[in-house]
Amino acid sequence: MTAIRTILVSTICFMTLSAVAQTADELVAKNLQAKGGVEKIKAIKSLRMTGNFDAGGFKATIGQLSKRPDMVKESFSVQGMTQVQAYDGSSGWQISPFGGRKDPELLGEDDVRGLAEDADFDGPLVDAQAKGNKVEYMGHDQVDGDDAYKLKVTLKNGDIFYYYLDPDTYVEIQVEKQQFIRGAVRESVTVMGSYKPVNGVMYPFFVESGPKNNPDARGKITFTKIEANVAIDDGTFKMPAAPAAPAATKPAPK
């Protein structure tokens, strides 16, 4: 009887795990289909996004350029100054005039990590297995009192995304992110809404993002335009050379 019980328990556990794995795969498939289907998603090769940023009354204009396979450039403009962060597929850089630095400079490893994840053109759910990402179904949860399906996505580098899918449309309405950097956990949350089609693919035109435990510190972005398959040169994502120092002025002859 003990042997039979052991076999039954093992079989039930295997069946349960298989069901969970299948549910995760099904939810990912429904999510991608709801957004237009993998074929249409992969048919988009570049994106240009422009919009308005608001954080507690502090307003700015934002822009983002993205191009396959993993290039991104983000801009943030206020009072005639523009901050830029970009990733060209191998390295990240920035221009940060608000900190008094007007020349381009390479980003540190910690900042590049998040930017490189943003540069994943399709996000971690598309071709998850090929990218080395592990997707698990975590059951039902709630977002602002509404029911949602919860997926846990563990990236190859160990960072974790929690996707909350609307049970009716299957698109993500919230994504929580955990980055493990130098033994510390950095948590953030992104809320999405106002989905609209762009070249047959659904994109959120409203995004609220910031610290997980401090909603008041989050910024809200309302995109005014999202354009697909625009011509963007790869050089756009490369760090520009710093301007040459002015030549020393020779003293006038006496």
Helices and strands as residue ranges (DSSP letters): H 2-34, H 38-43, E 46-55, E 58-67, E 71-78, E 81-87, E 92-96, G 97-99, E 101-106, H 109-118, H 128-131, E 134-143, E 146-154, E 160-165, E 172-181, E 184-198, E 201-211, G 215-217, E 219-228, G 234-237
